[in-house]
Amino acid sequence: MELRELVYSTLIISTTPSFASFASELLSQNSFYPVKKVSSVTEARRALSIKSYDILIVNYPLLDETGMELAMEMSRDCSSVVLMMVPASFYGDVEAKTKGSGVFLLKKPVTLITLSQALVWLRSASDRVRSLQSGRVKLEEKIDEIRLVTRAKLILMENLNMTEDEAHKYITHEAMDRCISKREVANTILNTWSR
């Protein structure tokens, strides 16, 4: 297992320095690293424009915005797993507004046991997001390869009067005979005929 899978980069957004310090200490003991602390949505957006984070922890409300819009946006984009800590007096309203967005909510005040359990959920959800993102990347690469091979087949059909089936077999056999991928064969065909 690679190191990337063992740690979870985390962004804490909190106007309360004591919460940010407490959370940072707890996170660093539980494989959440690196931990960056910011105090506003503006700072968070700036940090997110530079680097993506596996986990976002929002200590609701914040000074410049509530943080709810950012939390829902990051959760919907599947770029981060989001935990929002909400005072009991706002919890019902925040829950109604974030319902279905994928944002995890914890009612404040939070006990150490509850927060520790939430960290287990965040790790699990982050692992799931990583798995989905990895699958998406592989799918995009496969689609790209199919497009490339299709373009190469069209070139063979136009320039060598092959049928689609013949062009497909040619690319497949070349890949097997030369022990290279169909993508490499297709690139060679495209480079040869585009001169």
N, CA, C and O of each residue as an XYZ file, in Angstrom:
780
protein
N       0.849     -1.175      0.000
C       0.000      0.000      0.000
C       0.896      1.241      0.000
O       1.864      1.302      0.758
N       0.589      2.212     -0.828
C       1.441      3.378     -0.913
C       1.110      4.393      0.176
O       0.015      4.366      0.737
N       2.046      5.285      0.477
C       1.904      6.259      1.545
C       0.683      7.136      1.340
O       0.005      7.480      2.309
N       0.385      7.507      0.096
C      -0.762      8.370     -0.211
C      -2.048      7.783      0.362
O      -2.939      8.527      0.772
N      -2.152      6.452      0.394
C      -3.356      5.810      0.894
C      -3.389      5.765      2.417
O      -4.437      5.486      3.000
N      -2.264      6.033      3.069
C      -2.203      5.947      4.522
C      -2.449      7.274      5.217
O      -2.709      7.303      6.420
N      -2.371      8.364      4.484
C      -2.580      9.683      5.074
C      -3.683     10.423      4.328
O      -3.969     10.142      3.164
N      -4.290     11.367      5.021
C      -5.419     12.118      4.470
C      -5.148     13.605      4.680
O      -5.195     14.100      5.806
N      -4.865     14.309      3.589
C      -4.611     15.742      3.701
C      -5.901     16.416      4.148
O      -6.987     16.089      3.670
N      -5.764     17.363      5.073
C      -6.944     17.938      5.720
C      -6.854     19.452      5.786
O      -5.801     20.020      6.076
N      -7.976     20.088      5.510
C      -8.104     21.537      5.634
C      -9.152     21.815      6.706
O     -10.305     21.402      6.581
N      -8.742     22.515      7.757
C      -9.661     22.915      8.826
C     -10.012     24.374      8.606
O      -9.128     25.222      8.479
N     -11.304     24.663      8.564
C     -11.765     26.039      8.393
C     -12.511     26.404      9.669
O     -13.614     25.916      9.918
N     -11.903     27.262     10.469
C     -12.488     27.616     11.764
C     -12.030     28.999     12.182
O     -10.854     29.343     12.069
N     -12.989     29.795     12.671
C     -12.638     31.113     13.199
C     -12.159     31.006     14.641
O     -11.644     31.974     15.200
N     -12.327     29.844     15.238
C     -11.935     29.623     16.629
C     -10.567     28.952     16.670
O     -10.458     27.763     16.369
N      -9.524     29.687     17.034
C      -8.176     29.106     17.057
C      -8.069     27.890     17.977
O      -7.338     26.949     17.671
N      -8.789     27.900     19.100
C      -8.686     26.772     20.038
C      -9.239     25.489     19.400
O      -8.672     24.414     19.596
N     -10.343     25.592     18.638
C     -10.880     24.415     17.952
C      -9.902     23.934     16.892
O      -9.642     22.736     16.779
N      -9.365     24.859     16.122
C      -8.431     24.495     15.055
C      -7.213     23.783     15.634
O      -6.747     22.800     15.057
N      -6.691     24.256     16.756
C      -5.527     23.622     17.374
C      -5.877     22.249     17.922
O      -5.129     21.292     17.724
N      -7.018     22.146     18.614
C      -7.459     20.868     19.171
C      -7.670     19.845     18.048
O      -7.191     18.714     18.129
N      -8.385     20.255     17.011
C      -8.673     19.353     15.894
C      -7.387     18.954     15.183
O      -7.215     17.794     14.809
N      -6.501     19.897     15.000
C      -5.235     19.620     14.330
C      -4.432     18.583     15.104
O      -3.866     17.665     14.511
N      -4.381     18.724     16.422
C      -3.660     17.764     17.271
C      -4.282     16.380     17.175
O      -3.564     15.391     17.027
N      -5.595     16.293     17.255
C      -6.299     15.015     17.167
C      -6.102     14.379     15.787
O      -5.878     13.173     15.680
N      -6.185     15.183     14.753
C      -6.035     14.674     13.393
C      -4.637     14.124     13.145
O      -4.479     13.064     12.538
N      -3.633     14.839     13.610
C      -2.258     14.402     13.347
C      -1.957     13.071     14.037
O      -1.042     12.358     13.623
N      -2.706     12.732     15.072
C      -2.527     11.443     15.750
C      -3.268     10.317     15.029
O      -3.098      9.148     15.374
N      -4.075     10.650     14.050
C      -4.938      9.661     13.389
C      -4.760      9.629     11.878
O      -5.744      9.487     11.152
N      -3.563      9.753     11.398
C      -3.179      9.645      9.982
C      -3.757     10.727      9.070
O      -3.868     10.529      7.860
N      -4.121     11.857      9.645
C      -4.554     12.997      8.846
C      -3.358     13.943      8.749
O      -2.963     14.576      9.728
N      -2.790     14.021      7.532
C      -1.577     14.803      7.348
C      -1.432     15.159      5.884
O      -1.748     14.308      5.054
N      -0.996     16.302      5.504
C      -0.783     17.463      6.347
C      -2.106     18.113      6.729
O      -3.115     17.945      6.045
N      -2.085     18.850      7.822
C      -3.280     19.570      8.278
C      -3.006     21.054      8.117
O      -2.049     21.589      8.677
N      -3.864     21.713      7.342
C      -3.754     23.160      7.159
C      -4.945     23.809      7.842
O      -6.070     23.322      7.737
N      -4.696     24.914      8.544
C      -5.761     25.628      9.245
C      -5.943     27.001      8.617
O      -4.977     27.736      8.411
N      -7.186     27.335      8.316
C      -7.528     28.669      7.832
C      -8.733     29.162      8.635
O      -9.420     28.371      9.281
N      -8.986     30.472      8.590
C     -10.051     31.021      9.432
C     -11.230     31.593      8.657
O     -12.153     32.142      9.257
N     -11.213     31.471      7.319
C     -12.324     32.022      6.539
C     -12.535     31.222      5.258
O     -11.669     30.460      4.828
N     -13.696     31.414      4.666
C     -13.999     30.761      3.387
C     -13.078     31.300      2.301
O     -12.641     30.553      1.426
N     -12.786     32.585      2.356
C     -11.884     33.190      1.370
C     -10.510     32.517      1.413
O      -9.956     32.163      0.372
N      -9.961     32.342      2.622
C      -8.676     31.664      2.759
C      -8.777     30.208      2.310
O      -7.853     29.673      1.698
N      -9.903     29.577      2.618
C     -10.103     28.174      2.219
C     -10.114     28.046      0.706
O      -9.466     27.158      0.151
N     -10.843     28.921      0.037
C     -10.891     28.870     -1.428
C      -9.497     29.092     -2.016
O      -9.125     28.446     -2.997
N      -8.737     29.993     -1.426
C      -7.368     30.236     -1.897
C      -6.526     28.967     -1.726
O      -5.797     28.568     -2.634
N      -6.637     28.345     -0.559
C      -5.873     27.106     -0.301
C      -6.309     25.993     -1.246
O      -5.470     25.229     -1.723
N      -7.613     25.890     -1.524
C      -8.132     24.851     -2.412
C      -7.767     25.101     -3.874
O      -7.739     24.167     -4.676
N      -7.488     26.353     -4.221
C      -7.068     26.638     -5.601
C      -5.621     26.202     -5.831
O      -5.202     25.988     -6.968
N      -4.874     26.073     -4.756
C      -3.474     25.671     -4.843
C      -3.326     24.160     -4.723
O      -2.495     23.560     -5.404
N      -4.122     23.547     -3.866
C      -3.978     22.126     -3.551
C      -5.343     21.546     -3.221
O      -6.191     22.226     -2.642
N      -5.553     20.291     -3.590
C      -6.795     19.627     -3.189
C      -6.553     18.909     -1.864
O      -5.436     18.483     -1.568
N      -7.600     18.785     -1.085
C      -7.521     18.138      0.222
C      -8.487     16.970      0.247
O      -9.577     17.035     -0.322
N      -8.074     15.893      0.919
C      -8.945     14.734      1.053
C     -10.126     15.048      1.970
O     -11.254     14.630      1.708
N      -9.859     15.781      3.038
C     -10.854     16.057      4.075
C     -10.960     17.559      4.299
O      -9.950     18.260      4.364
N     -12.197     18.050      4.416
C     -12.458     19.426      4.835
C     -13.265     19.357      6.124
O     -14.262     18.640      6.204
N     -12.830     20.105      7.129
C     -13.590     20.210      8.371
C     -13.967     21.669      8.535
O     -13.105     22.540      8.643
N     -15.267     21.923      8.550
C     -15.779     23.284      8.644
C     -16.408     23.463     10.020
O     -17.338     22.742     10.384
N     -15.896     24.428     10.784
C     -16.454     24.760     12.093
C     -17.458     25.898     11.886
O     -17.100     27.075     11.938
N     -18.697     25.533     11.655
C     -19.788     26.454     11.314
C     -20.183     27.272     12.533
O     -20.160     26.742     13.644
N     -20.552     28.566     12.370
C     -20.447     29.420     11.187
C     -19.081     30.098     11.131
O     -18.330     30.120     12.106
N     -18.787     30.647      9.957
C     -17.552     31.380      9.763
C     -17.874     32.865      9.650
O     -19.043     33.241      9.578
N     -16.851     33.708      9.634
C     -17.104     35.150      9.637
C     -17.515     35.711      8.280
O     -18.470     36.483      8.199
N     -16.807     35.335      7.209
C     -17.090     35.929      5.905
C     -18.280     35.269      5.210
O     -19.012     35.937      4.480
N     -18.479     33.989      5.422
C     -19.638     33.235      4.927
C     -19.909     32.171      5.972
O     -19.123     32.002      6.904
N     -20.996     31.462      5.832
C     -21.269     30.406      6.801
C     -20.370     29.201      6.587
O     -20.089     28.463      7.531
N     -19.916     28.994      5.358
C     -19.121     27.824      5.029
C     -19.962     26.707      4.429
O     -19.434     25.727      3.903
N     -21.289     26.869      4.516
C     -22.187     25.831      4.020
C     -22.080     25.661      2.507
O     -22.051     24.535      2.012
N     -22.021     26.763      1.775
C     -21.952     26.696      0.313
C     -20.663     26.010     -0.135
O     -20.682     25.170     -1.035
N     -19.546     26.372      0.496
C     -18.263     25.749      0.166
C     -18.303     24.250      0.476
O     -17.842     23.434     -0.322
N     -18.851     23.896      1.629
C     -18.934     22.489      2.027
C     -19.734     21.686      1.016
O     -19.310     20.604      0.609
N     -20.892     22.204      0.605
C     -21.733     21.484     -0.361
C     -21.057     21.398     -1.722
O     -21.128     20.362     -2.384
N     -20.405     22.470     -2.144
C     -19.706     22.495     -3.431
C     -18.592     21.452     -3.475
O     -18.477     20.702     -4.444
N     -17.772     21.405     -2.426
C     -16.652     20.467     -2.392
C     -17.141     19.025     -2.288
O     -16.522     18.119     -2.844
N     -18.231     18.812     -1.591
C     -18.777     17.468     -1.469
C     -19.404     17.015     -2.783
O     -19.228     15.865     -3.184
N     -20.130     17.900     -3.459
C     -20.768     17.556     -4.740
C     -19.737     17.251     -5.807
O     -19.931     16.352     -6.624
N     -18.635     18.000     -5.804
C     -17.576     17.786     -6.798
C     -16.791     16.513     -6.543
O     -15.951     16.125     -7.355
N     -17.061     15.855     -5.410
C     -16.333     14.644     -5.012
C     -14.839     14.893     -4.943
O     -14.041     13.976     -5.136
N     -14.461     16.129     -4.667
C     -13.039     16.410     -4.540
C     -12.577     16.261     -3.102
O     -11.387     16.071     -2.850
N     -13.500     16.345     -2.157
C     -13.158     16.209     -0.745
C     -14.329     15.598      0.003
O     -15.482     15.701     -0.417
N     -14.007     14.959      1.124
C     -15.027     14.514      2.062
C     -15.153     15.639      3.079
O     -14.148     16.134      3.589
N     -16.383     16.042      3.374
C     -16.595     17.238      4.180
C     -17.338     16.909      5.474
O     -18.370     16.237      5.469
N     -16.786     17.401      6.575
C     -17.438     17.319      7.883
C     -17.707     18.744      8.348
O     -16.798     19.574      8.390
N     -18.958     19.020      8.696
C     -19.300     20.344      9.190
C     -19.777     20.211     10.631
O     -20.699     19.450     10.925
N     -19.139     20.958     11.521
C     -19.491     20.991     12.931
C     -20.451     22.153     13.121
O     -20.103     23.303     12.851
N     -21.668     21.853     13.590
C     -22.734     22.857     13.628
C     -23.279     22.990     15.048
O     -23.576     21.984     15.691
N     -23.416     24.241     15.551
C     -24.039     24.426     16.862
C     -25.465     23.873     16.859
O     -26.164     23.934     15.847
N     -25.881     23.338     17.990
C     -27.204     22.724     18.108
C     -28.317     23.669     17.658
O     -29.304     23.222     17.074
N     -28.173     24.961     17.921
C     -29.224     25.923     17.569
C     -29.408     26.086     16.055
O     -30.491     26.471     15.613
N     -28.380     25.803     15.257
C     -28.465     25.926     13.794
C     -28.631     24.575     13.096
O     -28.884     24.525     11.892
N     -28.492     23.501     13.836
C     -28.390     22.171     13.241
C     -29.553     21.822     12.312
O     -29.329     21.350     11.198
N     -30.774     22.046     12.749
C     -31.948     21.701     11.932
C     -31.958     22.420     10.595
O     -32.218     21.806      9.560
N     -31.672     23.732     10.608
C     -31.650     24.518      9.364
C     -30.531     24.048      8.432
O     -30.744     23.887      7.231
N     -29.341     23.831      8.993
C     -28.197     23.406      8.184
C     -28.455     22.018      7.606
O     -28.142     21.757      6.445
N     -29.023     21.135      8.411
C     -29.312     19.787      7.930
C     -30.305     19.831      6.770
O     -30.138     19.111      5.786
N     -31.325     20.659      6.877
C     -32.322     20.767      5.800
C     -31.680     21.296      4.513
O     -32.009     20.834      3.420
N     -30.772     22.258      4.640
C     -30.144     22.857      3.460
C     -29.075     21.971      2.823
O     -28.852     22.032      1.614
N     -28.418     21.151      3.635
C     -27.333     20.320      3.097
C     -27.788     18.899      2.766
O     -26.998     18.090      2.279
N     -29.024     18.604      3.022
C     -29.537     17.242      2.801
C     -29.267     16.810      1.351
O     -29.552     17.547      0.407
N     -28.724     15.624      1.200
C     -28.449     15.092     -0.132
C     -27.160     15.587     -0.757
O     -26.822     15.180     -1.869
N     -26.432     16.455     -0.072
C     -25.189     16.994     -0.646
C     -23.974     16.142     -0.317
O     -22.916     16.310     -0.924
N     -24.114     15.235      0.632
C     -22.989     14.393      1.009
C     -22.130     14.966      2.103
O     -21.088     14.400      2.433
N     -22.552     16.102      2.686
C     -21.802     16.717      3.775
C     -22.161     16.002      5.073
O     -23.337     15.851      5.405
N     -21.127     15.559      5.811
C     -21.353     14.963      7.132
C     -21.539     16.090      8.144
O     -20.795     17.070      8.123
N     -22.526     15.957      9.027
C     -22.776     16.968     10.050
C     -22.592     16.372     11.440
O     -22.974     15.232     11.702
N     -21.995     17.174     12.328
C     -21.918     16.831     13.745
C     -22.462     18.010     14.537
O     -22.127     19.165     14.274
N     -23.301     17.698     15.503
C     -23.900     18.727     16.347
C     -22.924     19.078     17.459
O     -22.412     18.202     18.157
N     -22.673     20.384     17.611
C     -21.794     20.865     18.682
C     -22.617     21.105     19.938
O     -23.788     21.470     19.830
N     -22.063     20.918     21.101
C     -20.684     20.524     21.374
C     -20.466     19.044     21.065
O     -21.369     18.218     21.191
N     -19.246     18.745     20.661
C     -18.881     17.395     20.249
C     -17.962     16.780     21.297
O     -17.038     17.431     21.784
N     -18.220     15.536     21.635
C     -17.332     14.841     22.568
C     -16.146     14.275     21.800
O     -16.195     14.133     20.578
N     -15.101     13.961     22.513
C     -13.907     13.379     21.911
C     -14.235     12.029     21.263
O     -13.724     11.706     20.191
N     -15.082     11.257     21.919
C     -15.473      9.948     21.379
C     -16.226     10.117     20.063
O     -15.966      9.386     19.108
N     -17.150     11.065     20.000
C     -17.922     11.304     18.779
C     -17.014     11.770     17.650
O     -17.136     11.315     16.512
N     -16.108     12.676     17.975
C     -15.197     13.184     16.947
C     -14.260     12.075     16.466
O     -13.952     12.000     15.277
N     -13.811     11.229     17.363
C     -12.956     10.106     16.968
C     -13.705      9.161     16.027
O     -13.139      8.683     15.044
N     -14.966      8.896     16.326
C     -15.773      8.043     15.444
C     -15.971      8.718     14.081
O     -15.930      8.056     13.044
N     -16.182     10.012     14.091
C     -16.342     10.752     12.834
C     -15.077     10.643     11.980
O     -15.165     10.569     10.754
N     -13.909     10.634     12.613
C     -12.657     10.502     11.866
C     -12.575      9.148     11.167
O     -12.046      9.053     10.060
N     -13.088      8.111     11.801
C     -13.136      6.792     11.161
C     -14.012      6.861      9.921
O     -13.659      6.319      8.874
N     -15.164      7.531     10.041
C     -16.073      7.675      8.888
C     -15.421      8.487      7.782
O     -15.563      8.161      6.604
N     -14.702      9.551      8.158
C     -14.047     10.392      7.152
C     -12.984      9.604      6.386
O     -12.879      9.718      5.165
N     -12.197      8.804      7.111
C     -11.192      7.974      6.434
C     -11.861      7.008      5.464
O     -11.423      6.851      4.324
N     -12.912      6.373      5.925
C     -13.621      5.403      5.083
C     -14.208      6.083      3.843
O     -14.076      5.572      2.731
N     -14.852      7.225      4.034
C     -15.440      7.947      2.902
C     -14.358      8.447      1.944
O     -14.546      8.432      0.728
N     -13.236      8.885      2.493
C     -12.141      9.353      1.644
C     -11.562      8.211      0.822
O     -11.230      8.391     -0.350
N     -11.440      7.037      1.433
C     -10.967      5.867      0.681
C     -11.913      5.554     -0.464
O     -11.471      5.201     -1.558
N     -13.209      5.680     -0.223
C     -14.220      5.425     -1.263
C     -14.088      6.450     -2.391
O     -14.154      6.088     -3.566
N     -13.905      7.708     -2.049
C     -13.731      8.762     -3.057
C     -12.481      8.490     -3.888
O     -12.509      8.629     -5.111
N     -11.386      8.103     -3.236
C     -10.144      7.788     -3.958
C     -10.364      6.644     -4.941
O      -9.885      6.677     -6.075
N     -11.094      5.637     -4.484
C     -11.360      4.487     -5.341
C     -12.185      4.899     -6.560
O     -11.900      4.480     -7.682
N     -13.201      5.716     -6.333
C     -14.038      6.181     -7.450
C     -13.246      7.052     -8.407
O     -13.394      6.933     -9.623
N     -12.405      7.927     -7.870
C     -11.590      8.785     -8.724
C     -10.605      7.959     -9.542
O     -10.376      8.251    -10.716
N     -10.030      6.948     -8.943
C      -9.101      6.072     -9.657
C      -9.820      5.348    -10.792
O      -9.290      5.237    -11.898
N     -11.019      4.861    -10.519
C     -11.813      4.189    -11.549
C     -12.176      5.129    -12.677
O     -12.175      4.743    -13.846
N     -12.490      6.380    -12.321
C     -12.841      7.371    -13.337
C     -11.653      7.670    -14.241
O     -11.806      7.801    -15.455
N     -10.472      7.778    -13.645
C      -9.258      8.045    -14.429
C      -8.993      6.896    -15.387
O      -8.684      7.120    -16.557
N      -9.113      5.658    -14.897
C      -8.894      4.500    -15.761
C      -9.906      4.468    -16.899
O      -9.557      4.138    -18.033
N     -11.149      4.807    -16.605
C     -12.186      4.832    -17.633
C     -11.884      5.907    -18.672
O     -12.036      5.673    -19.871
N     -11.460      7.076    -18.218
C     -11.113      8.154    -19.152
C      -9.939      7.754    -20.037
O      -9.923      8.068    -21.227
N      -8.952      7.058    -19.461
C      -7.807      6.589    -20.251
C      -8.256      5.573    -21.297
O      -7.781      5.601    -22.432
N      -9.166      4.680    -20.924
C      -9.672      3.670    -21.861
C     -10.457      4.337    -22.992
O     -10.304      3.963    -24.155
N     -11.285      5.311    -22.662
C     -12.044      6.038    -23.686
C     -11.086      6.756    -24.632
O     -11.289      6.759    -25.846
N     -10.043      7.362    -24.073
C      -9.043      8.047    -24.894
C      -8.358      7.065    -25.837
O      -8.120      7.381    -27.003
N      -8.041      5.867    -25.330
C      -7.408      4.850    -26.170
C      -8.350      4.408    -27.291
O      -7.917      4.243    -28.431
N      -9.611      4.219    -26.981
C     -10.587      3.805    -27.998
C     -10.687      4.862    -29.093
O     -10.750      4.529    -30.276
N     -10.702      6.135    -28.701
C     -10.759      7.223    -29.698
C      -9.523      7.213    -30.583
O      -9.615      7.385    -31.799
N      -8.375      7.013    -29.966
C      -7.108      6.994    -30.708
C      -7.073      5.827    -31.700
O      -6.689      6.001    -32.857
N      -7.473      4.646    -31.244
C      -7.481      3.463    -32.107
C      -8.495      3.655    -33.231
O      -8.237      3.250    -34.365
N      -9.632      4.261    -32.940
C     -10.645      4.517    -33.976
C     -10.099      5.454    -35.048
O     -10.310      5.233    -36.241
N      -9.396      6.501    -34.616
C      -8.791      7.414    -35.596
C      -7.760      6.681    -36.461
O      -7.682      6.902    -37.670
N      -6.973      5.809    -35.828
C      -5.968      5.048    -36.576
C      -6.645      4.106    -37.566
O      -6.182      3.958    -38.697
N      -7.729      3.473    -37.151
C      -8.457      2.574    -38.059
C      -8.989      3.359    -39.259
O      -8.922      2.881    -40.391
N      -9.515      4.553    -39.016
C     -10.022      5.379    -40.122
C      -8.907      5.727    -41.109
O      -9.124      5.725    -42.321
N      -7.727      6.021    -40.591
C      -6.595      6.334    -41.475
C      -6.241      5.109    -42.310
O      -6.008      5.227    -43.513
N      -6.200      3.943    -41.689
C      -5.902      2.719    -42.439
C      -6.974      2.446    -43.488
O      -6.662      2.031    -44.604
N      -8.215      2.673    -43.140
C      -9.319      2.436    -44.079
C      -9.238      3.389    -45.267
O      -9.467      2.984    -46.407
N      -8.912      4.656    -45.004
C      -8.851      5.653    -46.071
C      -7.609      5.471    -46.943
O      -7.697      5.582    -48.166
N      -6.470      5.198    -46.341
C      -5.206      5.180    -47.080
C      -4.806      3.811    -47.622
O      -4.106      3.728    -48.630
N      -5.239      2.751    -46.970
C      -4.848      1.413    -47.421
C      -6.055      0.586    -47.867
O      -5.939     -0.618    -48.097
N      -7.198      1.230    -47.986
C      -8.435      0.585    -48.434
C      -8.786     -0.670    -47.622
O      -9.286     -1.653    -48.168
N      -8.522     -0.622    -46.335
C      -8.888     -1.737    -45.466
C     -10.335     -1.571    -45.026
O     -10.866     -0.462    -45.000
N     -10.961     -2.687    -44.682
C     -12.283     -2.608    -44.043
C     -12.026     -2.293    -42.569
O     -10.892     -2.366    -42.097
N     -13.081     -1.946    -41.859
C     -12.916     -1.655    -40.427
C     -12.398     -2.888    -39.690
O     -11.536     -2.782    -38.818
N     -12.926     -4.047    -40.044
C     -12.496     -5.290    -39.413
C     -11.013     -5.559    -39.693
O     -10.276     -5.964    -38.794
N     -10.580     -5.335    -40.929
C      -9.170     -5.545    -41.282
C      -8.263     -4.562    -40.521
O      -7.195     -4.934    -40.035
N      -8.705     -3.324    -40.430
C      -7.917     -2.314    -39.717
C      -7.804     -2.670    -38.238
O      -6.746     -2.517    -37.628
N      -8.904     -3.142    -37.680
C      -8.901     -3.543    -36.273
C      -7.939     -4.719    -36.055
O      -7.136     -4.715    -35.122
N      -8.035     -5.717    -36.927
C      -7.148     -6.884    -36.810
C      -5.689     -6.479    -36.990
O      -4.813     -6.988    -36.291
N      -5.425     -5.570    -37.919
C      -4.058     -5.115    -38.156
C      -3.482     -4.492    -36.883
O      -2.370     -4.826    -36.473
N      -4.234     -3.593    -36.265
C      -3.764     -2.907    -35.050
C      -3.563     -3.920    -33.919
O      -2.562     -3.862    -33.204
N      -4.501     -4.833    -33.760
C      -4.408     -5.855    -32.708
C      -3.191     -6.743    -32.909
O      -2.450     -7.008    -31.963
N      -2.980     -7.210    -34.147
C      -1.835     -8.082    -34.430
C      -0.513     -7.348    -34.268
O       0.444     -7.908    -33.731
N      -0.448     -6.113    -34.720
C       0.782     -5.321    -34.554
C       1.118     -5.177    -33.072
O       2.276     -5.307    -32.675
N       0.101     -4.909    -32.262
C       0.324     -4.761    -30.818
C       0.849     -6.055    -30.210
O       1.778     -6.037    -29.404
N       0.251     -7.177    -30.599
C       0.692     -8.472    -30.067
C       2.077     -8.841    -30.577
O       2.927     -9.277    -29.801
N       2.313     -8.670    -31.875
C       3.596     -9.059    -32.464
C       4.759     -8.231    -31.903
O       5.854     -8.753    -31.698
N       4.519     -6.963    -31.662
C       5.580     -6.074    -31.193
C       5.601     -5.912    -29.674
O       6.442     -5.196    -29.130
N       4.659     -6.592    -28.987
C       4.559     -6.525    -27.515
C       4.410     -5.086    -27.017
O       5.071     -4.661    -26.069
N       3.525     -4.357    -27.684
C       3.212     -2.987    -27.274
C       1.695     -2.857    -27.207
O       0.964     -3.758    -27.617
N       1.239     -1.740    -26.693
C      -0.200     -1.539    -26.559
C      -0.814     -1.079    -27.886
O      -0.120     -0.590    -28.778
N      -2.126     -1.250    -27.987
C      -2.829     -0.761    -29.181
C      -2.695      0.750    -29.285
O      -2.665      1.301    -30.386
N      -2.614      1.422    -28.136
C      -2.423      2.878    -28.121
C      -1.132      3.250    -28.841
O      -1.110      4.189    -29.637
N      -0.049      2.509    -28.563
C       1.237      2.800    -29.193
C       1.187      2.536    -30.697
O       1.742      3.303    -31.483
N       0.521      1.452    -31.095
C       0.365      1.160    -32.524
C      -0.428      2.285    -33.187
O      -0.056      2.770    -34.256
N      -1.519      2.692    -32.549
C      -2.357      3.761    -33.104
C      -1.559      5.054    -33.233
O      -1.669      5.751    -34.242
N      -0.754      5.380    -32.217
C       0.075      6.590    -32.291
C       1.076      6.504    -33.433
O       1.319      7.497    -34.120
N       1.656      5.336    -33.641
C       2.596      5.165    -34.739
C       1.895      5.394    -36.082
O       2.432      6.069    -36.961
N       0.699      4.832    -36.232
C      -0.072      4.998    -37.473
C      -0.395      6.476    -37.665
O      -0.208      7.012    -38.757
N      -0.867      7.126    -36.636
C      -1.224      8.553    -36.745
C       0.003      9.398    -37.090
O      -0.076     10.296    -37.929
N       1.134      9.113    -36.446
C       2.354      9.870    -36.746
C       2.849      9.610    -38.154
O       3.339     10.530    -38.809
N       2.734      8.375    -38.642
C       3.183      8.014    -39.982
C       2.358      8.716    -41.051
O       2.904      9.261    -42.010
N       1.051      8.700    -40.883
C       0.156      9.220    -41.924
C      -0.153     10.698    -41.796
O      -0.778     11.276    -42.685
N       0.272     11.321    -40.707
C      -0.011     12.748    -40.579
C       1.119     13.613    -41.120
O       1.044     14.841    -41.072
N       2.166     12.974    -41.634
C       3.311     13.733    -42.182
C       3.032     14.253    -43.556
O       3.886     14.908    -44.154
